[in-house]
Amino acid sequence: MVTQLFYVRTARVRALMGIAALCLLTAACAAAPERLNAGADPSDPAARAPAASYRPVLSGYVSQRPVEPASWRQQNERVAPAEKQ
């Protein structure tokens, strides 16, 4: 009984492996997908491109120097949302 059950399971596994192998082989024979045209051809020297602009690297920089400690209560009141009226 146990050997018969083992044989049935191995037969199913072999069948599934065979089906998987057949699927992989047929998928390898499929044609390559057509190239998508997402824009101008980059190898074309006449292709238009957006204009380049200059942005300084440090344009948004804010100095973060150490400061003296302040009262935590004042700090909390400064950043707390306004009370609803």
C-alpha positions as CSV (number, residue, x, y, z in Angstrom):
1,M,0.0,0.0,0.0
2,V,2.8,2.4,1.0
3,T,4.9,1.6,-2.1
4,Q,1.9,2.0,-4.3
5,L,1.2,5.5,-2.8
6,F,4.8,6.4,-3.2
7,Y,4.7,5.3,-6.9
8,V,1.6,7.4,-7.5
9,R,3.2,10.5,-6.0
10,T,6.4,10.1,-8.0
11,A,4.4,9.6,-11.2
12,R,2.6,12.9,-10.6
13,V,5.8,14.7,-9.8
14,R,7.4,13.3,-13.0
15,A,4.4,14.3,-15.1
16,L,4.4,17.9,-13.7
17,M,8.2,18.1,-14.3
18,G,7.6,17.0,-17.9
19,I,4.9,19.5,-18.4
20,A,7.1,22.3,-17.0
21,A,10.0,21.2,-19.2
22,L,7.8,21.2,-22.2
23,C,6.5,24.7,-21.4
24,L,10.0,26.0,-21.0
25,L,11.1,24.6,-24.3
26,T,8.2,26.0,-26.2
27,A,8.6,29.4,-24.5
28,A,12.2,29.5,-25.7
29,C,11.0,29.2,-29.3
30,A,8.7,32.1,-29.0
31,A,9.5,35.3,-31.0
32,A,11.1,38.2,-29.2
33,P,8.7,41.0,-28.3
34,E,8.6,43.9,-30.6
35,R,10.6,46.9,-29.5
36,L,8.6,49.6,-27.8
37,N,8.9,53.1,-29.2
38,A,9.1,55.3,-26.1
39,G,10.6,58.3,-27.9
40,A,13.2,59.4,-30.3
41,D,16.0,57.1,-31.2
42,P,19.1,58.0,-29.0
43,S,21.5,57.1,-31.7
44,D,19.9,59.6,-34.1
45,P,22.0,62.8,-34.0
46,A,19.0,64.9,-35.2
47,A,16.9,63.8,-32.3
48,R,15.6,66.6,-30.2
49,A,16.5,66.7,-26.5
50,P,15.4,68.9,-23.6
51,A,17.5,72.0,-22.9
52,A,20.1,71.6,-20.1
53,S,19.7,73.9,-17.1
54,Y,22.1,74.8,-14.3
55,R,21.2,74.4,-10.7
56,P,23.9,75.0,-8.0
57,V,24.5,72.1,-5.8
58,L,24.3,74.1,-2.6
59,S,21.2,76.2,-3.6
60,G,19.0,74.8,-0.8
61,Y,21.6,74.6,1.8
62,V,20.8,76.1,5.3
63,S,23.5,76.3,7.9
64,Q,22.9,74.0,10.9
65,R,25.2,75.5,13.5
66,P,24.9,74.5,17.1
67,V,22.9,76.8,19.3
68,E,22.4,77.2,23.0
69,P,19.7,75.0,24.5
70,A,16.3,76.6,24.8
71,S,13.4,75.9,27.1
72,W,11.6,72.8,26.0
73,R,8.3,74.3,26.8
74,Q,9.0,77.3,24.4
75,Q,10.2,74.9,21.7
76,N,7.0,72.8,22.0
77,E,4.7,75.9,21.9
78,R,6.5,77.2,18.8
79,V,5.9,74.1,16.8
80,A,2.5,73.1,18.2
81,P,-0.5,73.4,15.8
82,A,-2.7,76.4,16.4
83,E,-5.7,75.8,18.7
84,K,-9.1,75.6,16.9
85,Q,-11.6,78.4,17.8
